[in-house]
């Protein structure tokens, strides 16, 4: 004898088959409608870097997308949008650290951007200007959008990524190490306007206030050098007077050498 199928069980199976088929049909219709629909809006969210400045603007993103697809992205049909391609397009921009591109349930094309954070602006021997970010990447400058970081000038090598990120020492890498220390310290960040490398290879800081030159020498023992500098600014200069010294030399262990135009004082 064959196995008897319980009628209620059979009805339940038929009902579930019908429900699943209906869901599948609705899903297909929904996908078809979605693909034929137009992008309702382009939403660009850019995380500001320090100082609430931007290296890239919403307008640039819109223009970049329009050039890539050939027309205004807000008038495109969703089926013509490849989020991965647009994401790759933005990732190729050296100003961008991270990016996500996706469609949401309201047919909006969303672009979320995390910018690279410059820590120093470099003016090299070939008169090129660019930024270096926290991770040592070269970042292009942007017209009419200057980022407030120290300017590096003087005698150092041209930026070459492979060499810069190798273990080989270079003066530009020393400038980068100094810039990182300045960027991560609130006092130094407010103080330092320029990082200059002299012809003899000494790293010299130019402050935003006062006329002193702050001679670091090289990028070794930065914690100690900057600690001595802070003591000098908090205790020595207010007592002696801001205009008394023209040069503060930090490249001596355990002391700051304060130099006037005609004489030199040693401050422990």
C-alpha positions as CSV (number, residue, x, y, z in Angstrom):
1,X,0.0,0.0,0.0
2,X,1.2,3.5,-0.8
3,X,1.7,6.0,1.9
4,X,-1.4,8.0,2.6
5,X,-1.0,11.8,2.5
6,X,-2.9,13.6,5.2
7,X,-5.3,16.1,3.5
8,X,-4.6,19.0,6.0
9,X,-0.8,18.6,5.4
10,X,-1.3,18.6,1.6
11,X,-3.4,21.8,1.9
12,X,-0.7,23.4,4.0
13,X,2.0,22.5,1.5
14,X,0.0,23.9,-1.4
15,X,-0.6,27.1,0.6
16,X,3.1,27.5,1.4
17,X,4.0,26.8,-2.2
18,X,1.5,29.5,-3.3
19,X,2.8,32.0,-0.7
20,X,6.5,31.4,-1.7
21,X,5.6,31.8,-5.4
22,X,3.7,35.0,-4.7
23,X,6.7,36.4,-2.8
24,X,9.0,35.4,-5.6
25,X,6.8,37.1,-8.2
26,X,6.6,40.3,-6.0
27,X,10.3,40.3,-5.6
28,X,10.9,40.0,-9.3
29,X,8.4,42.8,-10.0
30,X,10.0,44.9,-7.3
31,X,13.4,44.5,-8.8
32,X,12.2,45.3,-12.3
33,X,10.5,48.4,-11.0
34,X,13.6,49.4,-9.1
35,X,15.8,48.9,-12.1
36,X,13.5,51.0,-14.3
37,X,13.2,53.8,-11.8
38,X,15.4,56.9,-11.9
39,X,17.8,58.0,-9.3
40,X,15.7,60.3,-7.1
41,X,18.7,62.2,-5.5
42,X,22.4,62.1,-5.1
43,X,23.4,62.3,-1.5
44,X,27.1,63.0,-0.8
45,X,28.4,62.9,2.7
46,X,32.0,64.0,3.2
47,X,33.6,63.7,6.6
48,X,35.5,67.0,7.2
49,X,39.2,66.9,8.1
50,X,40.7,68.8,11.0
51,X,39.6,72.5,10.8
52,X,36.3,71.5,9.1
53,X,38.0,71.9,5.7
54,X,37.5,69.7,2.6
55,X,39.9,68.4,0.0
56,X,37.0,67.4,-2.3
57,X,33.6,68.9,-2.6
58,X,30.1,67.6,-3.4
59,X,30.2,69.5,-6.6
60,X,33.3,67.7,-7.7
61,X,31.8,64.3,-7.0
62,X,28.7,65.2,-9.1
63,X,30.9,66.4,-12.0
64,X,33.1,63.3,-11.8
65,X,30.1,61.0,-12.0
66,X,28.5,63.0,-14.8
67,X,31.7,62.8,-16.9
68,X,32.0,59.1,-16.2
69,X,28.4,58.1,-17.2
70,X,27.9,60.9,-19.8
71,X,25.0,62.7,-18.2
72,X,23.7,64.0,-14.9
73,X,23.7,61.1,-12.5
74,X,20.4,62.3,-10.9
75,X,18.7,61.7,-14.2
76,X,20.1,58.2,-14.6
77,X,18.0,55.0,-14.4
78,X,19.1,52.8,-11.5
79,X,19.9,49.9,-14.0
80,X,22.6,52.2,-15.5
81,X,24.3,52.7,-12.2
82,X,27.1,50.4,-11.2
83,X,28.0,51.3,-7.6
84,X,31.2,49.4,-7.7
85,X,32.4,51.3,-10.7
86,X,31.6,54.6,-9.1
87,X,33.3,53.5,-6.0
88,X,36.5,52.5,-7.9
89,X,36.4,55.9,-9.7
90,X,36.5,57.7,-6.3
91,X,39.1,55.4,-4.8
92,X,41.5,56.4,-7.6
93,X,41.4,60.0,-6.3
94,X,44.5,60.5,-4.1
95,X,42.5,62.8,-1.8
96,X,40.2,60.1,-0.6
97,X,41.0,57.5,2.0
98,X,37.7,55.5,2.1
99,X,34.5,55.6,0.1
100,X,31.2,53.7,-0.1
101,X,28.6,54.1,-2.9
102,X,25.2,52.5,-2.6
103,X,21.5,52.8,-3.5
104,X,19.0,53.0,-0.7
105,X,15.3,52.1,-0.4
106,X,14.2,55.6,-1.5
107,X,16.2,55.3,-4.8
108,X,18.8,57.7,-3.6
109,X,22.4,57.2,-4.7
110,X,24.5,57.6,-1.5
111,X,28.2,58.5,-1.5
112,X,30.1,58.4,1.8
113,X,33.6,59.8,1.7
114,X,36.5,59.8,4.3
115,X,39.2,62.2,3.2
116,X,42.9,61.8,3.8
117,X,44.2,64.0,6.6
118,X,47.2,66.2,5.5
119,X,49.8,67.0,8.2
120,X,52.2,69.1,6.2
121,X,52.3,71.0,2.9
122,X,55.5,70.6,1.0
123,X,57.1,73.0,-1.4
124,X,59.9,71.1,-3.0
125,X,62.9,72.0,-5.1
126,X,61.0,71.8,-8.4
127,X,58.4,74.3,-7.1
128,X,55.8,71.6,-6.8
129,X,53.3,71.9,-3.9
130,X,51.5,68.9,-2.3
131,X,50.5,67.6,1.1
132,X,51.7,64.5,2.9
133,X,49.0,62.8,5.0
134,X,49.2,60.9,8.3
135,X,50.2,57.6,6.6
136,X,52.9,59.2,4.4
137,X,50.9,59.4,1.2
138,X,51.3,62.2,-1.2
139,X,48.1,64.2,-1.5
140,X,47.5,66.9,-4.2
141,X,46.7,70.4,-3.2
142,X,43.4,72.0,-4.2
143,X,42.9,75.5,-5.5
144,X,41.0,77.9,-3.1
145,X,40.9,75.2,-0.4
146,X,44.1,75.6,1.7
147,X,44.4,73.2,4.6
148,X,46.0,74.8,7.7
149,X,49.1,72.7,8.2
150,X,52.8,73.7,8.5
151,X,54.6,74.5,5.2
152,X,57.8,72.5,4.6
153,X,60.5,74.2,2.6
154,X,64.3,74.0,2.0
155,X,66.8,71.3,1.1
156,X,65.3,67.8,0.9
157,X,64.6,65.1,-1.7
158,X,61.7,65.0,-4.1
159,X,58.9,62.7,-3.0
160,X,59.1,59.2,-4.4
161,X,56.6,56.9,-2.7
162,X,58.7,53.7,-2.9
163,X,61.8,55.4,-1.4
164,X,59.8,57.5,1.1
165,X,58.1,54.4,2.5
166,X,61.3,52.3,2.6
167,X,63.7,51.9,5.5
168,X,66.2,54.2,3.8
169,X,66.7,57.5,5.7
170,X,66.0,60.8,4.0
171,X,65.6,64.4,5.1
172,X,62.0,64.5,3.7
173,X,61.1,61.6,6.0
174,X,62.6,63.5,8.9
175,X,60.4,66.5,8.0
176,X,57.4,64.1,8.0
177,X,58.3,62.8,11.5
178,X,58.5,66.3,12.8
179,X,55.2,67.2,11.1
180,X,53.5,64.2,12.8
181,X,54.8,65.2,16.2
182,X,53.5,68.8,15.6
183,X,50.1,67.6,14.3
184,X,49.5,65.4,17.3
185,X,50.4,68.1,19.9
186,X,47.9,70.9,20.5
187,X,50.5,73.4,21.7
188,X,52.9,72.7,18.8
189,X,50.1,72.7,16.3
190,X,49.1,76.2,17.3
191,X,52.8,77.3,17.4
192,X,54.5,76.0,14.2
193,X,53.9,77.7,10.9
194,X,56.8,76.4,8.8
195,X,59.4,73.5,8.8
196,X,62.5,74.5,6.9
197,X,65.6,72.4,6.1
198,X,68.8,74.5,6.0
199,X,71.5,74.0,3.4
200,X,73.5,72.2,6.1
201,X,70.6,69.8,6.8
202,X,69.3,71.3,10.1
203,X,65.6,71.2,10.6
204,X,64.4,74.7,11.7
205,X,60.9,75.5,12.9
206,X,59.4,79.0,12.2
207,X,56.6,79.9,14.8
208,X,53.4,81.8,14.0
209,X,54.2,84.3,16.7
210,X,57.6,85.9,17.6
211,X,60.7,86.1,15.4
212,X,62.6,83.1,16.8
213,X,64.0,80.3,14.7
214,X,63.6,77.0,16.5
215,X,66.6,74.8,15.5
216,X,65.8,71.0,16.0
217,X,68.9,69.8,14.1
218,X,67.5,66.4,13.1
219,X,64.4,64.4,13.9
220,X,65.9,62.4,16.8
221,X,64.8,62.8,20.4
222,X,61.8,64.9,19.4
223,X,59.9,64.2,22.7
224,X,62.8,65.7,24.7
225,X,63.4,68.6,22.3
226,X,59.7,69.6,22.3
227,X,59.5,69.2,26.1
228,X,62.4,71.6,26.5
229,X,60.8,74.0,24.0
230,X,57.5,74.1,26.0
231,X,59.4,74.8,29.2
232,X,61.2,77.6,27.5
233,X,58.0,79.1,26.1
234,X,56.1,78.8,29.4
235,X,58.9,79.9,31.8
236,X,61.9,81.4,29.9
237,X,60.5,83.7,27.2
238,X,57.8,85.4,29.3
239,X,60.4,86.2,32.0
240,X,63.2,87.3,29.6
241,X,61.0,88.9,26.9
242,X,59.8,87.6,23.6
243,X,62.0,89.9,21.5
244,X,65.3,89.1,23.4
245,X,66.2,86.0,21.4
246,X,66.4,85.4,17.7
247,X,67.3,81.7,17.8
248,X,66.4,78.9,20.2
249,X,68.6,75.8,19.6
250,X,67.0,72.6,20.7
251,X,69.7,70.2,19.3
252,X,71.6,70.1,22.6
253,X,70.8,67.4,25.2
254,X,69.0,68.6,28.3
255,X,69.0,72.3,27.5
256,X,67.9,75.1,25.2
257,X,70.5,77.4,23.8
258,X,69.0,80.8,23.4
259,X,70.9,83.1,21.0
260,X,70.6,86.8,20.7
261,X,72.0,88.8,17.8
262,X,75.2,89.5,19.6
263,X,75.4,86.8,22.3
264,X,74.3,83.3,23.4
265,X,72.7,82.3,26.7
266,X,72.5,78.7,28.0
267,X,69.2,77.7,29.7
268,X,69.0,74.4,31.6
